[in-house]
């Protein structure tokens, strides 16, 4: 199917994500601009973050004013359970930068 629609042979790619990336570039005819300054590349590389898919702790005990067993002499603590789905897919649906890279400073940054 990828040969038919995108003229891309899957055996030339290590992962489906890599093939999808190339298909997207080919389909949109978007030309990516290369960095002209090494500082820009280093800045971009330093901002990349990985994701956590699972974090667990065998035992946790909350201590906060909302609980009947609250002990004010101990530090307050809370237990949070977050169930977030499709973070990667969501990010891939957003617009990605392709050129004219520059650092944003001042009021654009959140503290």
DSSP file (Angstrom, degrees, kcal/mol; ACC not computed):
  #  RESIDUE AA STRUCTURE BP1 BP2  ACC     N-H-->O    O-->H-N    N-H-->O    O-->H-N    TCO  KAPPA ALPHA  PHI   PSI    X-CA   Y-CA   Z-CA
    1    1 A X     >        0   0    0      0, 0.0     4,-2.5     0, 0.0     5,-0.3   0.000 360.0 360.0 360.0 -39.5    0.0    0.0    0.0
    2    2 A X  H  >> +     0   0    0      1,-0.2     4,-2.1     2,-0.2     6,-1.4   0.846 360.0  52.2 -67.2 -31.2    2.8    2.4    0.8
    3    3 A X  H  >5S+     0   0    0      4,-0.3     4,-0.7     3,-0.2    -1,-0.2   0.905 111.8  46.7 -66.5 -40.4    4.3    1.7   -2.6
    4    4 A X  H  45S+     0   0    0      2,-0.1    -2,-0.2     1,-0.1    -1,-0.2   0.923 124.8  27.9 -68.6 -45.9    1.0    2.5   -4.3
    5    5 A X  H  <5S+     0   0    0     -4,-2.5    -3,-0.2     3,-0.1    -2,-0.2   0.863 139.1  15.7 -88.4 -37.7    0.2    5.7   -2.4
    6    6 A X  H  <5S-     0   0    0     -4,-2.1    -3,-0.2    -5,-0.3    -2,-0.1   0.479  88.9-124.6-118.3  -5.5    3.7    7.2   -1.5
    7    7 A X     << +     0   0    0     -5,-0.8     2,-0.4    -4,-0.7    -4,-0.3   0.889  67.0 135.5  57.3  40.2    6.1    5.3   -3.7
    8    8 A X        -     0   0    0     -6,-1.4     2,-0.6     3,-0.0    -1,-0.2  -0.981  51.5-140.7-121.0 128.9    8.0    4.3   -0.6
    9    9 A X    >   -     0   0    0     -2,-0.4     3,-2.1     1,-0.1     4,-0.1  -0.787   7.4-146.9 -90.3 119.2    9.2    0.7    0.0
   10   10 A X  G >  S+     0   0    0     -2,-0.6     3,-1.7     1,-0.3    -1,-0.1   0.756  93.3  69.2 -57.7 -26.1    8.8   -0.3    3.6
   11   11 A X  G 3  S+     0   0    0      1,-0.3    -1,-0.3    -3,-0.0    -2,-0.0   0.656  90.7  63.0 -69.6 -12.2   11.9   -2.5    3.5
   12   12 A X  G <  S+     0   0    0     -3,-2.1     2,-0.4     2,-0.0    -1,-0.3   0.377  96.6  69.6 -90.4   4.7   14.0    0.7    3.3
   13   13 A X    <   -     0   0    0     -3,-1.7     3,-0.1     1,-0.1     4,-0.0  -0.961  67.3-148.8-126.7 141.3   12.9    1.9    6.7
   14   14 A X  S    S+     0   0    0     -2,-0.4     2,-0.3     1,-0.1    -1,-0.1   0.842  83.7  19.2 -75.5 -33.6   13.7    0.5   10.2
   15   15 A X  S  > S-     0   0    0      1,-0.1     4,-1.8     0, 0.0     5,-0.1  -0.907  72.8-118.9-134.7 161.4   10.4    1.5   11.7
   16   16 A X  H  > S+     0   0    0     -2,-0.3     4,-2.8     1,-0.2     5,-0.2   0.858 115.5  59.1 -64.6 -35.4    6.9    2.5   10.7
   17   17 A X  H  > S+     0   0    0      1,-0.2     4,-2.2     2,-0.2    -1,-0.2   0.902 104.9  49.1 -61.2 -40.6    7.4    5.8   12.3
   18   18 A X  H  > S+     0   0    0      2,-0.2     4,-2.1     1,-0.2    -1,-0.2   0.917 112.8  46.7 -64.8 -43.7   10.4    6.5   10.1
   19   19 A X  H  X S+     0   0    0     -4,-1.8     4,-2.5     1,-0.2    -2,-0.2   0.899 111.4  51.8 -65.2 -39.9    8.4    5.6    7.0
   20   20 A X  H  X S+     0   0    0     -4,-2.8     4,-2.6     2,-0.2    -2,-0.2   0.896 107.6  52.9 -63.2 -40.5    5.5    7.7    8.1
   21   21 A X  H  X S+     0   0    0     -4,-2.2     4,-2.2     2,-0.2    -1,-0.2   0.937 111.8  44.9 -59.7 -47.7    7.8   10.7    8.6
   22   22 A X  H  X S+     0   0    0     -4,-2.1     4,-2.4     1,-0.2    -2,-0.2   0.879 111.9  52.4 -66.1 -37.6    9.1   10.3    5.0
   23   23 A X  H  X S+     0   0    0     -4,-2.5     4,-3.0     2,-0.2    -1,-0.2   0.912 109.2  50.5 -63.8 -41.1    5.6    9.8    3.6
   24   24 A X  H  X S+     0   0    0     -4,-2.6     4,-2.2     2,-0.2     6,-0.3   0.912 111.2  47.7 -62.9 -42.9    4.5   13.0    5.4
   25   25 A X  H  X>S+     0   0    0     -4,-2.2     4,-1.0     1,-0.2     5,-0.8   0.903 115.9  44.8 -63.9 -40.4    7.4   15.0    4.0
   26   26 A X  H  <5S+     0   0    0     -4,-2.4    -2,-0.2     2,-0.2    -1,-0.2   0.905 113.9  49.0 -70.3 -41.1    6.8   13.6    0.5
   27   27 A X  H  <5S+     0   0    0     -4,-3.0    -2,-0.2     1,-0.2    -1,-0.2   0.873 117.5  39.4 -67.9 -38.8    3.0   14.1    0.7
   28   28 A X  H  <5S-     0   0    0     -4,-2.2    -1,-0.2    -5,-0.2    -2,-0.2   0.598  95.7-138.2 -87.9 -11.5    3.2   17.8    1.9
   29   29 A X  T  <5 +     0   0    0     -4,-1.0     2,-0.4     1,-0.2    -3,-0.2   0.806  45.5 162.2  56.2  30.7    6.2   18.7   -0.4
   30   30 A X      < -     0   0    0     -5,-0.8     2,-0.6    -6,-0.3    -1,-0.2  -0.681  31.6-148.1 -85.2 130.7    7.6   20.5    2.6
   31   31 A X        -     0   0    0     -2,-0.4     2,-0.3    -3,-0.1    67,-0.0  -0.881  12.5-139.8-100.2 122.1   11.3   21.4    2.5
   32   32 A X        -     0   0    0     -2,-0.6     2,-0.3    67,-0.0    67,-0.2  -0.633  14.9-131.9 -82.0 134.6   13.0   21.4    5.9
   33   33 A X        -     0   0    0     65,-2.9     2,-0.2    -2,-0.3    -1,-0.0  -0.654  18.0-131.1 -85.8 140.3   15.5   24.1    6.5
   34   34 A X        -     0   0    0     -2,-0.3     2,-0.2     1,-0.1    -1,-0.0  -0.594  27.2-101.1 -87.8 152.1   18.8   23.2    7.9
   35   35 A X        -     0   0    0     -2,-0.2    -1,-0.1     1,-0.1     3,-0.1  -0.513  26.6-166.8 -70.1 137.5   20.4   25.0   10.9
   36   36 A X  S    S+     0   0    0     -2,-0.2     2,-0.4     1,-0.1    -1,-0.1   0.636  73.2  53.9 -98.4 -17.8   23.0   27.5    9.8
   37   37 A X  S >> S-     0   0    0      1,-0.1     4,-1.3     0, 0.0     3,-0.6  -0.960  71.6-143.0-120.7 136.0   24.4   28.1   13.4
   38   38 A X  H 3> S+     0   0    0     -2,-0.4     4,-2.5     1,-0.2     5,-0.2   0.813 101.2  63.9 -64.3 -29.6   25.6   25.3   15.7
   39   39 A X  H 3> S+     0   0    0      1,-0.2     4,-2.3     2,-0.2    -1,-0.2   0.876 100.3  51.8 -62.5 -37.4   24.2   27.2   18.6
   40   40 A X  H <> S+     0   0    0     -3,-0.6     4,-2.3     2,-0.2    -1,-0.2   0.910 110.8  47.5 -65.2 -41.9   20.6   26.8   17.2
   41   41 A X  H  X S+     0   0    0     -4,-1.3     4,-2.7     2,-0.2    -2,-0.2   0.926 111.9  49.3 -64.6 -45.0   21.1   23.1   16.9
   42   42 A X  H  X S+     0   0    0     -4,-2.5     4,-2.1     1,-0.2    -2,-0.2   0.897 110.4  51.7 -62.3 -40.6   22.5   22.7   20.4
   43   43 A X  H  X S+     0   0    0     -4,-2.3     4,-0.8     2,-0.2    -1,-0.2   0.933 111.6  46.4 -61.4 -46.6   19.5   24.8   21.8
   44   44 A X  H >X S+     0   0    0     -4,-2.3     3,-0.9     1,-0.2     4,-0.5   0.923 112.1  50.3 -62.8 -45.1   17.0   22.5   20.0
   45   45 A X  H >< S+     0   0    0     -4,-2.7     3,-0.9     1,-0.3    -1,-0.2   0.866 107.0  54.8 -61.5 -36.8   18.7   19.4   21.1
   46   46 A X  H 3< S+     0   0    0     -4,-2.1    -1,-0.3     1,-0.2    -2,-0.2   0.686 105.0  54.9 -72.5 -16.0   18.8   20.5   24.7
   47   47 A X  H << S+     0   0    0     -3,-0.9    -1,-0.2    -4,-0.8    -2,-0.2   0.521  80.0 111.3 -94.5  -6.8   15.0   21.1   24.7
   48   48 A X    <<  -     0   0    0     -3,-0.9     2,-0.4    -4,-0.5    -3,-0.0  -0.469  48.2-170.0 -71.1 137.9   14.1   17.6   23.6
   49   49 A X        -     0   0    0     -2,-0.2     2,-0.2     0, 0.0    -2,-0.1  -0.956  13.4-139.2-129.6 147.0   12.3   15.6   26.2
   50   50 A X        -     0   0    0     -2,-0.4     2,-0.3     1,-0.0     0, 0.0  -0.469  23.4-118.2 -94.3 173.3   11.3   12.0   26.5
   51   51 A X        -     0   0    0     -2,-0.2     2,-0.5     0, 0.0    -1,-0.0  -0.775   8.7-133.9-113.8 158.9    8.1   10.6   27.8
   52   52 A X        -     0   0    0     -2,-0.3     3,-0.1     1,-0.1     0, 0.0  -0.942  16.1-177.2-107.8 126.9    7.2    8.4   30.7
   53   53 A X  S    S+     0   0    0     -2,-0.5     2,-0.3     1,-0.3    -1,-0.1   0.704  71.0  13.4 -97.8 -19.8    4.8    5.6   30.0
   54   54 A X        +     0   0    0      2,-0.0     2,-0.4     0, 0.0    -1,-0.3  -0.943  54.4 173.7-157.7 133.0    4.5    4.1   33.5
   55   55 A X        +     0   0    0     -2,-0.3     2,-0.3    -3,-0.1    -3,-0.0  -0.977  17.0 171.8-139.2 124.0    5.5    5.2   36.9
   56   56 A X        -     0   0    0     -2,-0.4     2,-0.4     3,-0.0     3,-0.1  -0.960  20.7-167.4-137.5 152.1    4.5    3.2   39.9
   57   57 A X        -     0   0    0     -2,-0.3     3,-0.1     1,-0.1    -2,-0.0  -0.997  22.6-138.5-135.1 133.3    5.1    3.0   43.6
   58   58 A X  S    S+     0   0    0     -2,-0.4     2,-0.4     1,-0.2    -1,-0.1   0.854  86.4  18.7 -64.0 -35.7    4.0    0.0   45.7
   59   59 A X        +     0   0    0     -3,-0.1     2,-0.3     2,-0.0    -1,-0.2  -0.998  62.5 168.6-141.2 135.5    2.8    2.0   48.6
   60   60 A X        -     0   0    0     -2,-0.4     2,-0.5    -3,-0.1    19,-0.1  -0.995  13.4-161.4-143.1 141.1    1.8    5.7   49.1
   61   61 A X        -     0   0    0     -2,-0.3     2,-0.2    17,-0.1    -2,-0.0  -0.983  12.2-146.2-127.0 123.6    0.0    7.3   52.0
   62   62 A X        -     0   0    0     -2,-0.5     2,-0.3    14,-0.0    16,-0.2  -0.583  13.0-174.9 -85.4 148.1   -1.7   10.7   51.6
   63   63 A X  B     +A   77   0A   0     14,-1.6    14,-2.7    -2,-0.2     2,-0.3  -0.815  29.9 125.4-143.8 100.3   -1.8   13.2   54.4
   64   64 A X  S >  S-     0   0    0     -2,-0.3     3,-2.1    12,-0.2     6,-0.1  -0.965  70.9 -95.6-151.7 165.0   -3.8   16.3   53.7
   65   65 A X  T 3  S+     0   0    0     -2,-0.3     5,-0.1     1,-0.3     7,-0.0   0.647 114.7  68.1 -61.4 -14.9   -6.7   18.3   55.2
   66   66 A X  T 3  S+     0   0    0      3,-0.1     2,-0.3     2,-0.0    -1,-0.3   0.555  88.5  81.7 -81.2  -6.6   -9.3   16.6   53.0
   67   67 A X  S X  S-     0   0    0     -3,-2.1     3,-1.2     1,-0.1    -4,-0.0  -0.738  75.9-136.7-103.0 147.8   -8.7   13.2   54.8
   68   68 A X  T 3  S+     0   0    0     -2,-0.3    -1,-0.1     1,-0.3    -3,-0.0   0.783 107.2  52.9 -69.9 -26.2  -10.3   12.1   58.1
   69   69 A X  T 3  S+     0   0    0     -5,-0.1    -1,-0.3     2,-0.1    -4,-0.1   0.097  79.7 149.5 -95.6  23.1   -6.9   10.7   59.2
   70   70 A X    <   -     0   0    0     -3,-1.2     2,-0.6    -6,-0.1    -7,-0.1  -0.334  31.4-161.7 -61.7 131.6   -5.1   14.0   58.5
   71   71 A X    >   -     0   0    0      4,-0.1     3,-1.9     1,-0.1    -1,-0.1  -0.924   4.9-165.0-116.6 103.1   -2.1   14.6   60.9
   72   72 A X  T 3  S+     0   0    0     -2,-0.6    -1,-0.1     1,-0.3     4,-0.1   0.681  85.3  66.3 -64.6 -16.4   -1.1   18.3   60.8
   73   73 A X  T 3  S+     0   0    0      2,-0.1    -1,-0.3     0, 0.0     2,-0.3   0.654  96.0  66.9 -79.0 -13.6    2.2   17.6   62.5
   74   74 A X  S <  S-     0   0    0     -3,-1.9     3,-0.1     1,-0.1    -3,-0.0  -0.704 100.6 -90.4-101.2 157.9    3.4   15.7   59.3
   75   75 A X        -     0   0    0     -2,-0.3     2,-0.1     1,-0.1    -4,-0.1  -0.346  47.2-105.1 -64.7 146.4    4.0   17.2   55.9
   76   76 A X        +     0   0    0     -4,-0.1     2,-0.3   -14,-0.1   -12,-0.2  -0.467  44.6 176.2 -70.6 142.8    1.0   17.4   53.6
   77   77 A X  B     -A   63   0A   0    -14,-2.7   -14,-1.6    -2,-0.1     2,-0.3  -0.992  12.0-162.5-148.1 151.5    1.0   14.9   50.7
   78   78 A X        -     0   0    0     -2,-0.3     2,-0.5   -16,-0.2   -17,-0.1  -0.900  14.9-135.3-131.3 157.1   -1.3   13.9   47.9
   79   79 A X        -     0   0    0     -2,-0.3     2,-0.4   -19,-0.1   -17,-0.0  -0.973  22.7-168.9-115.0 128.7   -1.8   11.0   45.6
   80   80 A X        -     0   0    0     -2,-0.5     2,-0.5     2,-0.0    -2,-0.0  -0.962   9.5-168.8-121.4 133.3   -2.4   11.8   42.0
   81   81 A X        -     0   0    0     -2,-0.4     2,-0.5     2,-0.0    -2,-0.0  -0.974  10.1-173.9-120.4 116.0   -3.5    9.3   39.3
   82   82 A X        -     0   0    0     -2,-0.5     2,-0.6     2,-0.1    -2,-0.0  -0.931  10.1-169.7-112.5 131.1   -3.4   10.6   35.7
   83   83 A X        +     0   0    0     -2,-0.5     2,-0.5     2,-0.0    -2,-0.0  -0.904  17.1 169.1-119.3 100.5   -4.7    8.7   32.8
   84   84 A X        -     0   0    0     -2,-0.6     2,-0.3     0, 0.0     3,-0.2  -0.954  12.8-163.5-118.8 126.8   -3.6   10.4   29.6
   85   85 A X        +     0   0    0     -2,-0.5     5,-0.1     1,-0.2    -2,-0.0  -0.803  59.5   7.4-111.4 150.2   -4.0    8.7   26.3
   86   86 A X     >  +     0   0    0     -2,-0.3     4,-2.3     1,-0.1    -1,-0.2   0.809  63.5 153.3  59.0  40.8   -2.5    9.3   22.8
   87   87 A X  H  > S+     0   0    0     -3,-0.2     4,-2.3     2,-0.2     5,-0.2   0.915  76.0  47.5 -64.6 -41.5    0.1   11.9   23.7
   88   88 A X  H  > S+     0   0    0      2,-0.2     4,-2.1     1,-0.2    -1,-0.2   0.937 112.9  48.3 -65.0 -46.1    2.3   11.0   20.8
   89   89 A X  H  > S+     0   0    0      1,-0.2     4,-0.7     2,-0.2    -1,-0.2   0.889 110.6  51.9 -62.0 -39.4   -0.6   11.0   18.4
   90   90 A X  H >< S+     0   0    0     -4,-2.3     3,-1.1     1,-0.2     4,-0.5   0.936 110.0  48.6 -61.4 -47.0   -1.8   14.3   19.6
   91   91 A X  H >< S+     0   0    0     -4,-2.3     3,-1.2     1,-0.3    -1,-0.2   0.868 106.5  56.8 -62.8 -36.2    1.6   15.9   19.2
   92   92 A X  H 3< S+     0   0    0     -4,-2.1    -1,-0.3     1,-0.3    -2,-0.2   0.665 101.9  57.3 -71.5 -14.6    1.9   14.5   15.7
   93   93 A X  T << S+     0   0    0     -3,-1.1    -1,-0.3    -4,-0.7    -2,-0.2   0.562  92.3  89.1 -88.6 -10.0   -1.3   16.3   14.7
   94   94 A X  S <  S-     0   0    0     -3,-1.2     2,-0.2    -4,-0.5    -3,-0.0  -0.456  93.5 -90.7 -84.5 159.8    0.1   19.7   15.7
   95   95 A X        -     0   0    0     -2,-0.1     2,-0.3     1,-0.0    -1,-0.1  -0.507  42.5-150.3 -68.9 135.5    2.0   21.9   13.3
   96   96 A X        -     0   0    0     -2,-0.2     2,-0.1    -4,-0.1    -1,-0.0  -0.844  20.2-106.4-108.0 145.3    5.7   21.3   13.4
   97   97 A X        +     0   0    0     -2,-0.3     3,-0.1     1,-0.1     4,-0.0  -0.437  34.4 175.0 -69.8 143.3    8.4   23.9   12.8
   98   98 A X        -     0   0    0      1,-0.3   -65,-2.9    -2,-0.1     2,-0.3   0.469  58.7 -25.3-125.1  -9.2   10.2   23.6    9.4
   99   99 A X  S    S+     0   0    0    -67,-0.2    -1,-0.3     1,-0.1   -64,-0.1  -0.983  93.6  75.5 179.2-175.3   12.4   26.7    9.3
  100  100 A X        -     0   0    0     -2,-0.3     2,-0.2     1,-0.2    -1,-0.1   0.910  64.8-172.3  53.4  47.6   13.1   30.3   10.4
  101  101 A X        +     0   0    0     -3,-0.1     2,-0.3    -4,-0.0    -1,-0.2  -0.503  14.2 155.1 -74.4 135.9   14.2   29.0   13.8
  102  102 A X        -     0   0    0     -2,-0.2     2,-0.2   -62,-0.1     0, 0.0  -0.981  43.5-101.8-156.7 153.6   14.9   31.6   16.5
  103  103 A X        -     0   0    0     -2,-0.3     2,-0.5     1,-0.0   -63,-0.0  -0.538  29.3-142.0 -78.1 141.6   14.9   31.8   20.2
  104  104 A X        +     0   0    0     -2,-0.2     2,-0.3     2,-0.1    -1,-0.0  -0.905  27.8 172.8-104.5 131.1   11.9   33.4   22.0
  105  105 A X    >   +     0   0    0     -2,-0.5     3,-0.9     4,-0.0     2,-0.3  -0.805  37.2  19.0-129.9 170.5   12.7   35.5   25.0
  106  106 A X  G >  S+     0   0    0     -2,-0.3     3,-1.7     1,-0.2    -2,-0.1  -0.517 120.7   8.4  78.6-131.1   11.0   37.8   27.4
  107  107 A X  G 3  S+     0   0    0     -2,-0.3    -1,-0.2     1,-0.3    -3,-0.0   0.605 117.9  71.6 -68.8 -12.0    7.2   37.7   27.8
  108  108 A X  G <  S+     0   0    0     -3,-0.9     2,-0.4     2,-0.1    -1,-0.3   0.682  84.8  82.6 -76.3 -16.4    6.8   34.6   25.6
  109  109 A X  S <  S-     0   0    0     -3,-1.7     2,-0.3     2,-0.0    -4,-0.0  -0.723  71.8-142.9 -94.6 136.9    8.3   32.4   28.3
  110  110 A X              0   0    0     -2,-0.4    -2,-0.1     1,-0.1    -4,-0.0  -0.734 360.0 360.0 -92.8 145.0    6.2   31.1   31.2
  111  111 A X              0   0    0     -2,-0.3    -1,-0.1     0, 0.0    -2,-0.0   0.453 360.0 360.0 -90.1 360.0    7.8   30.9   34.6
